[in-house]
Amino acid sequence: MSKIVLLALVVGLSSLPMMASQTGAPAESIVAQGVEISLFPNPTNGVFYVDIRSAAESSVKVKVVNMIGQTLREAEASVGERLTFDMSNSPKGVYFLQIGEGSERLTRRIVVQ
């Protein structure tokens, strides 16, 4: 049985640890409730990746939303999985990656250049 991992909403805090992804691009590494999520590259030219790692078996809902809250992309990922989002056909601007669901979710800004 997979467990939905709910992460606390964190918006606008100081910078988070940066690390190199497997592609060599800087990755934003987020650790909450035993789950590590890496997001790279950011800013992006359209394609970006989300890696999800955890010690426990779980799944996480991931959404890309625009500035007015419309869901543009949605996926559910298992731990150890890499999600690929292609926003290259979307207008340049700021989008938000929402990880988790309900009142407990983590939100990160994505810039498409």
N, C-alpha and C positions, 0 to 999 in steps of 0.2 A: 504494500500500500504506500503510495507516494504521499509525502507530506508537503503541503504548500508552505513555503517559508515566507513569513511576513516580516518585512523590514521597516524600521522606523523611518518616518518622513524626515529627510534632512535636506534643506534647501539653503543655499547661500552661505554655507559655512566656509571657513578658511580652507586653503588648499589641502588636498588629500595626498597621501604618498603617491609618488610616481614611480613606475618601473618600466622596464623595456618589455614589450610584447615579443612573441615569437617572430613577428615580422620586423622587429627592430624599431617600430614606432613607439613613442611614449604611450604608456597605458595608465589610466586612472584606476587605482586599485581600491576597492571599497570592501571593508570587512564589517559584517553585522550578523549577529546571532549565529556565529559559526559558519557563515557562508561568505566566500570571497568572490567578488565580481570584478572583472577587469573590462574596461571599456576603452577601445582604441580604434583608429586614431581620432583625436578630438582636438582641434577642428578637423573636419573631413571634407573631401571633395564629393562625397556622396555615399561611399561604401564604408561601413564601420562594423566592428565585431564586438561581441559581448561573450566573455568566457565566464563560466560559473563553476566554482570549485567548493567542495564541502566535505567534511568528514562523514556526514550522515547522508543517507539516501533521501533525496528530496527533489521536488520540481519547483520551478519558479515561473510565474507569469511575467512576461515582459511586453511592454507597449511603447510605441513611439507616438507621441501626441503633438499637435501643433499649438500655437500660442493661445488659441481659443478653446483648447481642450478636446478637439476632435481626434479620435484614434485613427492613425494612418496605417500603422502596422501592428500586428499582435502575434505573439508566439508563446508557447510554453516550452521551457527547456528543462532537461534533466541535468543533474549535477555532472560535470565533466564535459558537457556539450558546449560547442561554440556556435553562437547564433550569428548570422550574417544579415545585415540590414542594408538594402540598397535604396538610398534616397537621391540618387543622381538625377532622377527625372522630376524631383520636387524643387520648388523654388528655393533659392538661397535664403538662409535665415536661421533662426533659432528654433529648435525643437526640444522636446523633453522625453527622456527615457524613463519610464515608470517600471519599477521592479517590485513585485509583490502586488497585493490588492487590498481593497477595503481601506480602513482608516490607518493601517500600518503598511506604508509602502515607501520605498526609497525613490527619489526623483533626482535625475541628473540632467544637466543641460547638454545638448549636442548642437554644435555649430556646423552648418552645411555652407561651404564657401563656393 
